[in-house]
Amino acid sequence: MDQKEFAAYQESLKDYWDLKSSMDTYFDKGKIEGKIEGKIEMAIKMLLSHEPLEKILMYTELSLEKIEEIKKEHSLF
């Protein structure tokens, strides 16, 4: 392999790793958003079941501000 071929190989390898990094970031973001949606759904169910706020905060790991936002958005209490 001469220098020109090696440089082309290195460039294609760089392109591959850049694309892989972008795809990994995209899928990781989707996983995080899915986890947050699951926590929100759990909080709604717990609110509808009249669970104590402390228990909701502990099990969902959402902030108090987020729980209050959920209450307003869904007209809960």
PyMOL Python script that loads the backbone (N, CA, C, O; Angstrom):
from pymol import cmd

cmd.read_pdbstr("""\
ATOM      1  N   MET A   1       0.865  -1.168   0.000  1.00  0.00           N
ATOM      2  CA  MET A   1       0.000   0.000   0.000  1.00  0.00           C
ATOM      3  C   MET A   1       0.913   1.233   0.000  1.00  0.00           C
ATOM      4  O   MET A   1       1.788   1.379   0.854  1.00  0.00           O
ATOM      5  N   ASP A   2       0.684   2.108  -0.976  1.00  0.00           N
ATOM      6  CA  ASP A   2       1.522   3.310  -1.026  1.00  0.00           C
ATOM      7  C   ASP A   2       0.919   4.405  -0.139  1.00  0.00           C
ATOM      8  O   ASP A   2      -0.145   4.224   0.453  1.00  0.00           O
ATOM      9  N   GLN A   3       1.613   5.536  -0.058  1.00  0.00           N
ATOM     10  CA  GLN A   3       1.175   6.618   0.835  1.00  0.00           C
ATOM     11  C   GLN A   3      -0.190   7.167   0.443  1.00  0.00           C
ATOM     12  O   GLN A   3      -0.991   7.504   1.316  1.00  0.00           O
ATOM     13  N   LYS A   4      -0.464   7.260  -0.834  1.00  0.00           N
ATOM     14  CA  LYS A   4      -1.744   7.791  -1.303  1.00  0.00           C
ATOM     15  C   LYS A   4      -2.890   6.861  -0.888  1.00  0.00           C
ATOM     16  O   LYS A   4      -3.926   7.331  -0.419  1.00  0.00           O
ATOM     17  N   GLU A   5      -2.715   5.576  -1.054  1.00  0.00           N
ATOM     18  CA  GLU A   5      -3.732   4.605  -0.656  1.00  0.00           C
ATOM     19  C   GLU A   5      -3.918   4.597   0.865  1.00  0.00           C
ATOM     20  O   GLU A   5      -5.037   4.486   1.366  1.00  0.00           O
ATOM     21  N   PHE A   6      -2.806   4.715   1.585  1.00  0.00           N
ATOM     22  CA  PHE A   6      -2.876   4.732   3.035  1.00  0.00           C
ATOM     23  C   PHE A   6      -3.622   5.972   3.531  1.00  0.00           C
ATOM     24  O   PHE A   6      -4.412   5.889   4.472  1.00  0.00           O
ATOM     25  N   ALA A   7      -3.374   7.110   2.906  1.00  0.00           N
ATOM     26  CA  ALA A   7      -4.071   8.347   3.286  1.00  0.00           C
ATOM     27  C   ALA A   7      -5.567   8.221   3.007  1.00  0.00           C
ATOM     28  O   ALA A   7      -6.388   8.675   3.803  1.00  0.00           O
ATOM     29  N   ALA A   8      -5.921   7.605   1.879  1.00  0.00           N
ATOM     30  CA  ALA A   8      -7.335   7.398   1.545  1.00  0.00           C
ATOM     31  C   ALA A   8      -7.985   6.458   2.557  1.00  0.00           C
ATOM     32  O   ALA A   8      -9.119   6.673   2.984  1.00  0.00           O
ATOM     33  N   TYR A   9      -7.248   5.415   2.933  1.00  0.00           N
ATOM     34  CA  TYR A   9      -7.739   4.470   3.947  1.00  0.00           C
ATOM     35  C   TYR A   9      -7.973   5.181   5.272  1.00  0.00           C
ATOM     36  O   TYR A   9      -9.017   4.994   5.897  1.00  0.00           O
ATOM     37  N   GLN A  10      -7.023   5.988   5.705  1.00  0.00           N
ATOM     38  CA  GLN A  10      -7.170   6.714   6.968  1.00  0.00           C
ATOM     39  C   GLN A  10      -8.357   7.668   6.919  1.00  0.00           C
ATOM     40  O   GLN A  10      -9.082   7.808   7.904  1.00  0.00           O
ATOM     41  N   GLU A  11      -8.559   8.324   5.783  1.00  0.00           N
ATOM     42  CA  GLU A  11      -9.680   9.251   5.641  1.00  0.00           C
ATOM     43  C   GLU A  11     -11.011   8.491   5.716  1.00  0.00           C
ATOM     44  O   GLU A  11     -11.957   8.954   6.354  1.00  0.00           O
ATOM     45  N   SER A  12     -11.080   7.328   5.066  1.00  0.00           N
ATOM     46  CA  SER A  12     -12.326   6.558   5.117  1.00  0.00           C
ATOM     47  C   SER A  12     -12.577   6.032   6.534  1.00  0.00           C
ATOM     48  O   SER A  12     -13.723   5.962   6.977  1.00  0.00           O
ATOM     49  N   LEU A  13     -11.517   5.669   7.235  1.00  0.00           N
ATOM     50  CA  LEU A  13     -11.644   5.221   8.612  1.00  0.00           C
ATOM     51  C   LEU A  13     -12.144   6.358   9.506  1.00  0.00           C
ATOM     52  O   LEU A  13     -12.987   6.139  10.375  1.00  0.00           O
ATOM     53  N   LYS A  14     -11.631   7.555   9.297  1.00  0.00           N
ATOM     54  CA  LYS A  14     -12.076   8.730  10.054  1.00  0.00           C
ATOM     55  C   LYS A  14     -13.565   8.982   9.791  1.00  0.00           C
ATOM     56  O   LYS A  14     -14.325   9.245  10.723  1.00  0.00           O
ATOM     57  N   ASP A  15     -13.980   8.902   8.517  1.00  0.00           N
ATOM     58  CA  ASP A  15     -15.392   9.100   8.176  1.00  0.00           C
ATOM     59  C   ASP A  15     -16.278   8.064   8.869  1.00  0.00           C
ATOM     60  O   ASP A  15     -17.357   8.383   9.368  1.00  0.00           O
ATOM     61  N   TYR A  16     -15.801   6.822   8.890  1.00  0.00           N
ATOM     62  CA  TYR A  16     -16.551   5.753   9.553  1.00  0.00           C
ATOM     63  C   TYR A  16     -16.736   6.067  11.035  1.00  0.00           C
ATOM     64  O   TYR A  16     -17.853   5.969  11.544  1.00  0.00           O
ATOM     65  N   TRP A  17     -15.663   6.443  11.739  1.00  0.00           N
ATOM     66  CA  TRP A  17     -15.752   6.704  13.177  1.00  0.00           C
ATOM     67  C   TRP A  17     -16.601   7.930  13.475  1.00  0.00           C
ATOM     68  O   TRP A  17     -17.297   7.965  14.490  1.00  0.00           O
ATOM     69  N   ASP A  18     -16.556   8.941  12.606  1.00  0.00           N
ATOM     70  CA  ASP A  18     -17.416  10.111  12.786  1.00  0.00           C
ATOM     71  C   ASP A  18     -18.885   9.717  12.661  1.00  0.00           C
ATOM     72  O   ASP A  18     -19.717  10.135  13.467  1.00  0.00           O
ATOM     73  N   LEU A  19     -19.199   8.913  11.652  1.00  0.00           N
ATOM     74  CA  LEU A  19     -20.578   8.474  11.450  1.00  0.00           C
ATOM     75  C   LEU A  19     -21.041   7.592  12.613  1.00  0.00           C
ATOM     76  O   LEU A  19     -22.157   7.742  13.109  1.00  0.00           O
ATOM     77  N   LYS A  20     -20.181   6.680  13.038  1.00  0.00           N
ATOM     78  CA  LYS A  20     -20.527   5.802  14.162  1.00  0.00           C
ATOM     79  C   LYS A  20     -20.792   6.617  15.426  1.00  0.00           C
ATOM     80  O   LYS A  20     -21.746   6.343  16.154  1.00  0.00           O
ATOM     81  N   SER A  21     -19.967   7.596  15.681  1.00  0.00           N
ATOM     82  CA  SER A  21     -20.151   8.443  16.859  1.00  0.00           C
ATOM     83  C   SER A  21     -21.486   9.183  16.789  1.00  0.00           C
ATOM     84  O   SER A  21     -22.201   9.283  17.787  1.00  0.00           O
ATOM     85  N   SER A  22     -21.814   9.695  15.618  1.00  0.00           N
ATOM     86  CA  SER A  22     -23.091  10.402  15.443  1.00  0.00           C
ATOM     87  C   SER A  22     -24.268   9.471  15.687  1.00  0.00           C
ATOM     88  O   SER A  22     -25.230   9.849  16.356  1.00  0.00           O
ATOM     89  N   MET A  23     -24.200   8.270  15.155  1.00  0.00           N
ATOM     90  CA  MET A  23     -25.289   7.312  15.327  1.00  0.00           C
ATOM     91  C   MET A  23     -25.412   6.886  16.799  1.00  0.00           C
ATOM     92  O   MET A  23     -26.523   6.777  17.318  1.00  0.00           O
ATOM     93  N   ASP A  24     -24.301   6.652  17.457  1.00  0.00           N
ATOM     94  CA  ASP A  24     -24.338   6.279  18.875  1.00  0.00           C
ATOM     95  C   ASP A  24     -24.996   7.377  19.698  1.00  0.00           C
ATOM     96  O   ASP A  24     -25.817   7.093  20.570  1.00  0.00           O
ATOM     97  N   THR A  25     -24.644   8.620  19.429  1.00  0.00           N
ATOM     98  CA  THR A  25     -25.230   9.759  20.142  1.00  0.00           C
ATOM     99  C   THR A  25     -26.727   9.830  19.892  1.00  0.00           C
ATOM    100  O   THR A  25     -27.501  10.057  20.822  1.00  0.00           O
ATOM    101  N   TYR A  26     -27.143   9.638  18.648  1.00  0.00           N
ATOM    102  CA  TYR A  26     -28.560   9.696  18.285  1.00  0.00           C
ATOM    103  C   TYR A  26     -29.353   8.634  19.046  1.00  0.00           C
ATOM    104  O   TYR A  26     -30.404   8.936  19.612  1.00  0.00           O
ATOM    105  N   PHE A  27     -28.859   7.391  19.064  1.00  0.00           N
ATOM    106  CA  PHE A  27     -29.576   6.319  19.734  1.00  0.00           C
ATOM    107  C   PHE A  27     -29.551   6.467  21.248  1.00  0.00           C
ATOM    108  O   PHE A  27     -30.529   6.124  21.913  1.00  0.00           O
ATOM    109  N   ASP A  28     -28.454   6.969  21.806  1.00  0.00           N
ATOM    110  CA  ASP A  28     -28.394   7.210  23.244  1.00  0.00           C
ATOM    111  C   ASP A  28     -29.420   8.257  23.647  1.00  0.00           C
ATOM    112  O   ASP A  28     -30.062   8.129  24.689  1.00  0.00           O
ATOM    113  N   LYS A  29     -29.577   9.289  22.832  1.00  0.00           N
ATOM    114  CA  LYS A  29     -30.556  10.337  23.123  1.00  0.00           C
ATOM    115  C   LYS A  29     -31.968   9.756  23.124  1.00  0.00           C
ATOM    116  O   LYS A  29     -32.789  10.115  23.969  1.00  0.00           O
ATOM    117  N   GLY A  30     -32.247   8.869  22.190  1.00  0.00           N
ATOM    118  CA  GLY A  30     -33.562   8.223  22.135  1.00  0.00           C
ATOM    119  C   GLY A  30     -33.834   7.381  23.356  1.00  0.00           C
ATOM    120  O   GLY A  30     -34.956   7.360  23.862  1.00  0.00           O
ATOM    121  N   LYS A  31     -32.820   6.685  23.835  1.00  0.00           N
ATOM    122  CA  LYS A  31     -32.977   5.866  25.039  1.00  0.00           C
ATOM    123  C   LYS A  31     -33.292   6.738  26.238  1.00  0.00           C
ATOM    124  O   LYS A  31     -34.161   6.401  27.042  1.00  0.00           O
ATOM    125  N   ILE A  32     -32.597   7.850  26.363  1.00  0.00           N
ATOM    126  CA  ILE A  32     -32.814   8.758  27.492  1.00  0.00           C
ATOM    127  C   ILE A  32     -34.218   9.334  27.442  1.00  0.00           C
ATOM    128  O   ILE A  32     -34.907   9.388  28.461  1.00  0.00           O
ATOM    129  N   GLU A  33     -34.647   9.766  26.256  1.00  0.00           N
ATOM    130  CA  GLU A  33     -35.995  10.322  26.135  1.00  0.00           C
ATOM    131  C   GLU A  33     -37.050   9.281  26.473  1.00  0.00           C
ATOM    132  O   GLU A  33     -38.069   9.603  27.084  1.00  0.00           O
ATOM    133  N   GLY A  34     -36.812   8.036  26.078  1.00  0.00           N
ATOM    134  CA  GLY A  34     -37.745   6.958  26.399  1.00  0.00           C
ATOM    135  C   GLY A  34     -37.831   6.708  27.892  1.00  0.00           C
ATOM    136  O   GLY A  34     -38.915   6.457  28.417  1.00  0.00           O
ATOM    137  N   LYS A  35     -36.709   6.772  28.577  1.00  0.00           N
ATOM    138  CA  LYS A  35     -36.693   6.577  30.024  1.00  0.00           C
ATOM    139  C   LYS A  35     -37.464   7.700  30.721  1.00  0.00           C
ATOM    140  O   LYS A  35     -38.218   7.452  31.661  1.00  0.00           O
ATOM    141  N   ILE A  36     -37.273   8.915  30.261  1.00  0.00           N
ATOM    142  CA  ILE A  36     -37.970  10.053  30.863  1.00  0.00           C
ATOM    143  C   ILE A  36     -39.475   9.914  30.659  1.00  0.00           C
ATOM    144  O   ILE A  36     -40.257  10.164  31.577  1.00  0.00           O
ATOM    145  N   GLU A  37     -39.880   9.512  29.449  1.00  0.00           N
ATOM    146  CA  GLU A  37     -41.315   9.323  29.184  1.00  0.00           C
ATOM    147  C   GLU A  37     -41.897   8.258  30.109  1.00  0.00           C
ATOM    148  O   GLU A  37     -43.016   8.408  30.602  1.00  0.00           O
ATOM    149  N   GLY A  38     -41.147   7.189  30.345  1.00  0.00           N
ATOM    150  CA  GLY A  38     -41.605   6.136  31.256  1.00  0.00           C
ATOM    151  C   GLY A  38     -41.772   6.649  32.673  1.00  0.00           C
ATOM    152  O   GLY A  38     -42.722   6.282  33.365  1.00  0.00           O
ATOM    153  N   LYS A  39     -40.852   7.495  33.104  1.00  0.00           N
ATOM    154  CA  LYS A  39     -40.944   8.076  34.446  1.00  0.00           C
ATOM    155  C   LYS A  39     -42.155   8.992  34.564  1.00  0.00           C
ATOM    156  O   LYS A  39     -42.832   9.010  35.591  1.00  0.00           O
ATOM    157  N   ILE A  40     -42.418   9.745  33.514  1.00  0.00           N
ATOM    158  CA  ILE A  40     -43.582  10.640  33.514  1.00  0.00           C
ATOM    159  C   ILE A  40     -44.874   9.832  33.577  1.00  0.00           C
ATOM    160  O   ILE A  40     -45.792  10.175  34.323  1.00  0.00           O
ATOM    161  N   GLU A  41     -44.940   8.757  32.791  1.00  0.00           N
ATOM    162  CA  GLU A  41     -46.126   7.902  32.820  1.00  0.00           C
ATOM    163  C   GLU A  41     -46.338   7.305  34.208  1.00  0.00           C
ATOM    164  O   GLU A  41     -47.466   7.236  34.694  1.00  0.00           O
ATOM    165  N   MET A  42     -45.249   6.873  34.841  1.00  0.00           N
ATOM    166  CA  MET A  42     -45.349   6.320  36.190  1.00  0.00           C
ATOM    167  C   MET A  42     -45.844   7.389  37.165  1.00  0.00           C
ATOM    168  O   MET A  42     -46.689   7.108  38.015  1.00  0.00           O
ATOM    169  N   ALA A  43     -45.328   8.604  37.048  1.00  0.00           N
ATOM    170  CA  ALA A  43     -45.748   9.683  37.934  1.00  0.00           C
ATOM    171  C   ALA A  43     -47.237   9.965  37.776  1.00  0.00           C
ATOM    172  O   ALA A  43     -47.934  10.185  38.767  1.00  0.00           O
ATOM    173  N   ILE A  44     -47.728   9.960  36.542  1.00  0.00           N
ATOM    174  CA  ILE A  44     -49.155  10.197  36.306  1.00  0.00           C
ATOM    175  C   ILE A  44     -49.989   9.111  36.978  1.00  0.00           C
ATOM    176  O   ILE A  44     -50.977   9.408  37.649  1.00  0.00           O
ATOM    177  N   LYS A  45     -49.594   7.860  36.799  1.00  0.00           N
ATOM    178  CA  LYS A  45     -50.337   6.753  37.434  1.00  0.00           C
ATOM    179  C   LYS A  45     -50.317   6.874  38.952  1.00  0.00           C
ATOM    180  O   LYS A  45     -51.325   6.633  39.617  1.00  0.00           O
ATOM    181  N   MET A  46     -49.171   7.245  39.491  1.00  0.00           N
ATOM    182  CA  MET A  46     -49.060   7.375  40.942  1.00  0.00           C
ATOM    183  C   MET A  46     -49.900   8.547  41.452  1.00  0.00           C
ATOM    184  O   MET A  46     -50.528   8.456  42.506  1.00  0.00           O
ATOM    185  N   LEU A  47     -49.907   9.638  40.703  1.00  0.00           N
ATOM    186  CA  LEU A  47     -50.737  10.785  41.089  1.00  0.00           C
ATOM    187  C   LEU A  47     -52.216  10.407  41.068  1.00  0.00           C
ATOM    188  O   LEU A  47     -52.971  10.765  41.972  1.00  0.00           O
ATOM    189  N   LEU A  48     -52.618   9.683  40.032  1.00  0.00           N
ATOM    190  CA  LEU A  48     -54.017   9.261  39.929  1.00  0.00           C
ATOM    191  C   LEU A  48     -54.393   8.275  41.038  1.00  0.00           C
ATOM    192  O   LEU A  48     -55.561   8.166  41.410  1.00  0.00           O
ATOM    193  N   SER A  49     -53.404   7.567  41.555  1.00  0.00           N
ATOM    194  CA  SER A  49     -53.634   6.620  42.660  1.00  0.00           C
ATOM    195  C   SER A  49     -53.490   7.289  44.023  1.00  0.00           C
ATOM    196  O   SER A  49     -53.566   6.631  45.060  1.00  0.00           O
ATOM    197  N   HIS A  50     -53.282   8.604  44.007  1.00  0.00           N
ATOM    198  CA  HIS A  50     -53.146   9.400  45.234  1.00  0.00           C
ATOM    199  C   HIS A  50     -51.975   8.954  46.102  1.00  0.00           C
ATOM    200  O   HIS A  50     -52.059   8.971  47.330  1.00  0.00           O
ATOM    201  N   GLU A  51     -50.898   8.561  45.462  1.00  0.00           N
ATOM    202  CA  GLU A  51     -49.681   8.207  46.193  1.00  0.00           C
ATOM    203  C   GLU A  51     -49.069   9.473  46.792  1.00  0.00           C
ATOM    204  O   GLU A  51     -49.227  10.554  46.223  1.00  0.00           O
ATOM    205  N   PRO A  52     -48.382   9.366  47.914  1.00  0.00           N
ATOM    206  CA  PRO A  52     -47.742  10.530  48.522  1.00  0.00           C
ATOM    207  C   PRO A  52     -46.650  11.103  47.595  1.00  0.00           C
ATOM    208  O   PRO A  52     -45.962  10.369  46.886  1.00  0.00           O
ATOM    209  N   LEU A  53     -46.525  12.396  47.629  1.00  0.00           N
ATOM    210  CA  LEU A  53     -45.553  13.089  46.786  1.00  0.00           C
ATOM    211  C   LEU A  53     -44.136  12.556  47.016  1.00  0.00           C
ATOM    212  O   LEU A  53     -43.374  12.382  46.065  1.00  0.00           O
ATOM    213  N   GLU A  54     -43.792  12.303  48.261  1.00  0.00           N
ATOM    214  CA  GLU A  54     -42.449  11.804  48.568  1.00  0.00           C
ATOM    215  C   GLU A  54     -42.174  10.471  47.878  1.00  0.00           C
ATOM    216  O   GLU A  54     -41.066  10.220  47.405  1.00  0.00           O
ATOM    217  N   LYS A  55     -43.190   9.630  47.829  1.00  0.00           N
ATOM    218  CA  LYS A  55     -43.051   8.331  47.175  1.00  0.00           C
ATOM    219  C   LYS A  55     -42.893   8.505  45.661  1.00  0.00           C
ATOM    220  O   LYS A  55     -42.091   7.812  45.035  1.00  0.00           O
ATOM    221  N   ILE A  56     -43.638   9.407  45.092  1.00  0.00           N
ATOM    222  CA  ILE A  56     -43.536   9.670  43.645  1.00  0.00           C
ATOM    223  C   ILE A  56     -42.144  10.184  43.304  1.00  0.00           C
ATOM    224  O   ILE A  56     -41.530   9.749  42.330  1.00  0.00           O
ATOM    225  N   LEU A  57     -41.662  11.103  44.110  1.00  0.00           N
ATOM    226  CA  LEU A  57     -40.321  11.654  43.877  1.00  0.00           C
ATOM    227  C   LEU A  57     -39.259  10.565  43.985  1.00  0.00           C
ATOM    228  O   LEU A  57     -38.319  10.527  43.191  1.00  0.00           O
ATOM    229  N   MET A  58     -39.409   9.691  44.958  1.00  0.00           N
ATOM    230  CA  MET A  58     -38.422   8.644  45.190  1.00  0.00           C
ATOM    231  C   MET A  58     -38.412   7.624  44.041  1.00  0.00           C
ATOM    232  O   MET A  58     -37.346   7.260  43.546  1.00  0.00           O
ATOM    233  N   TYR A  59     -39.588   7.169  43.620  1.00  0.00           N
ATOM    234  CA  TYR A  59     -39.643   6.111  42.618  1.00  0.00           C
ATOM    235  C   TYR A  59     -39.407   6.605  41.191  1.00  0.00           C
ATOM    236  O   TYR A  59     -38.834   5.878  40.379  1.00  0.00           O
ATOM    237  N   THR A  60     -39.831   7.810  40.878  1.00  0.00           N
ATOM    238  CA  THR A  60     -39.650   8.307  39.506  1.00  0.00           C
ATOM    239  C   THR A  60     -38.317   9.020  39.320  1.00  0.00           C
ATOM    240  O   THR A  60     -37.813   9.125  38.202  1.00  0.00           O
ATOM    241  N   GLU A  61     -37.753   9.506  40.412  1.00  0.00           N
ATOM    242  CA  GLU A  61     -36.521  10.308  40.371  1.00  0.00           C
ATOM    243  C   GLU A  61     -36.690  11.584  39.551  1.00  0.00           C
ATOM    244  O   GLU A  61     -35.714  12.140  39.048  1.00  0.00           O
ATOM    245  N   LEU A  62     -37.938  12.044  39.420  1.00  0.00           N
ATOM    246  CA  LEU A  62     -38.207  13.321  38.765  1.00  0.00           C
ATOM    247  C   LEU A  62     -38.109  14.423  39.807  1.00  0.00           C
ATOM    248  O   LEU A  62     -38.226  14.171  41.006  1.00  0.00           O
ATOM    249  N   SER A  63     -37.896  15.638  39.341  1.00  0.00           N
ATOM    250  CA  SER A  63     -37.812  16.770  40.263  1.00  0.00           C
ATOM    251  C   SER A  63     -39.212  17.187  40.717  1.00  0.00           C
ATOM    252  O   SER A  63     -40.213  16.879  40.069  1.00  0.00           O
ATOM    253  N   LEU A  64     -39.251  17.885  41.829  1.00  0.00           N
ATOM    254  CA  LEU A  64     -40.522  18.415  42.324  1.00  0.00           C
ATOM    255  C   LEU A  64     -41.145  19.333  41.274  1.00  0.00           C
ATOM    256  O   LEU A  64     -42.359  19.316  41.073  1.00  0.00           O
ATOM    257  N   GLU A  65     -40.327  20.121  40.614  1.00  0.00           N
ATOM    258  CA  GLU A  65     -40.809  21.035  39.578  1.00  0.00           C
ATOM    259  C   GLU A  65     -41.466  20.254  38.437  1.00  0.00           C
ATOM    260  O   GLU A  65     -42.507  20.663  37.924  1.00  0.00           O
ATOM    261  N   LYS A  66     -40.863  19.134  38.041  1.00  0.00           N
ATOM    262  CA  LYS A  66     -41.418  18.324  36.958  1.00  0.00           C
ATOM    263  C   LYS A  66     -42.739  17.704  37.377  1.00  0.00           C
ATOM    264  O   LYS A  66     -43.670  17.633  36.575  1.00  0.00           O
ATOM    265  N   ILE A  67     -42.835  17.249  38.632  1.00  0.00           N
ATOM    266  CA  ILE A  67     -44.093  16.679  39.130  1.00  0.00           C
ATOM    267  C   ILE A  67     -45.184  17.744  39.112  1.00  0.00           C
ATOM    268  O   ILE A  67     -46.313  17.468  38.705  1.00  0.00           O
ATOM    269  N   GLU A  68     -44.860  18.946  39.547  1.00  0.00           N
ATOM    270  CA  GLU A  68     -45.837  20.047  39.537  1.00  0.00           C
ATOM    271  C   GLU A  68     -46.264  20.373  38.109  1.00  0.00           C
ATOM    272  O   GLU A  68     -47.437  20.649  37.856  1.00  0.00           O
ATOM    273  N   GLU A  69     -45.320  20.340  37.187  1.00  0.00           N
ATOM    274  CA  GLU A  69     -45.621  20.585  35.773  1.00  0.00           C
ATOM    275  C   GLU A  69     -46.578  19.513  35.236  1.00  0.00           C
ATOM    276  O   GLU A  69     -47.520  19.825  34.507  1.00  0.00           O
ATOM    277  N   ILE A  70     -46.336  18.276  35.592  1.00  0.00           N
ATOM    278  CA  ILE A  70     -47.193  17.169  35.167  1.00  0.00           C
ATOM    279  C   ILE A  70     -48.608  17.354  35.715  1.00  0.00           C
ATOM    280  O   ILE A  70     -49.594  17.142  35.009  1.00  0.00           O
ATOM    281  N   LYS A  71     -48.689  17.753  36.984  1.00  0.00           N
ATOM    282  CA  LYS A  71     -49.996  17.984  37.605  1.00  0.00           C
ATOM    283  C   LYS A  71     -50.788  19.036  36.823  1.00  0.00           C
ATOM    284  O   LYS A  71     -51.976  18.856  36.555  1.00  0.00           O
ATOM    285  N   LYS A  72     -50.118  20.133  36.460  1.00  0.00           N
ATOM    286  CA  LYS A  72     -50.783  21.204  35.720  1.00  0.00           C
ATOM    287  C   LYS A  72     -51.195  20.755  34.319  1.00  0.00           C
ATOM    288  O   LYS A  72     -52.314  21.014  33.878  1.00  0.00           O
ATOM    289  N   GLU A  73     -50.280  20.082  33.630  1.00  0.00           N
ATOM    290  CA  GLU A  73     -50.545  19.643  32.263  1.00  0.00           C
ATOM    291  C   GLU A  73     -51.714  18.679  32.175  1.00  0.00           C
ATOM    292  O   GLU A  73     -52.453  18.684  31.191  1.00  0.00           O
ATOM    293  N   HIS A  74     -51.885  17.854  33.194  1.00  0.00           N
ATOM    294  CA  HIS A  74     -52.916  16.814  33.179  1.00  0.00           C
ATOM    295  C   HIS A  74     -54.076  17.119  34.112  1.00  0.00           C
ATOM    296  O   HIS A  74     -54.901  16.249  34.392  1.00  0.00           O
ATOM    297  N   SER A  75     -54.137  18.355  34.591  1.00  0.00           N
ATOM    298  CA  SER A  75     -55.218  18.800  35.488  1.00  0.00           C
ATOM    299  C   SER A  75     -55.401  17.835  36.659  1.00  0.00           C
ATOM    300  O   SER A  75     -56.516  17.431  36.989  1.00  0.00           O
ATOM    301  N   LEU A  76     -54.284  17.482  37.269  1.00  0.00           N
ATOM    302  CA  LEU A  76     -54.334  16.581  38.426  1.00  0.00           C
ATOM    303  C   LEU A  76     -54.159  17.408  39.701  1.00  0.00           C
ATOM    304  O   LEU A  76     -53.090  17.964  39.957  1.00  0.00           O
ATOM    305  N   PHE A  77     -55.209  17.475  40.475  1.00  0.00           N
ATOM    306  CA  PHE A  77     -55.242  18.164  41.780  1.00  0.00           C
ATOM    307  C   PHE A  77     -54.947  19.610  41.608  1.00  0.00           C
ATOM    308  O   PHE A  77     -54.928  20.357  42.587  1.00  0.00           O
TER     309      PHE A  77
END
""", "prot")
cmd.dss("prot")
cmd.show_as("cartoon", "prot")
cmd.util.cbc("prot")
cmd.orient("prot")
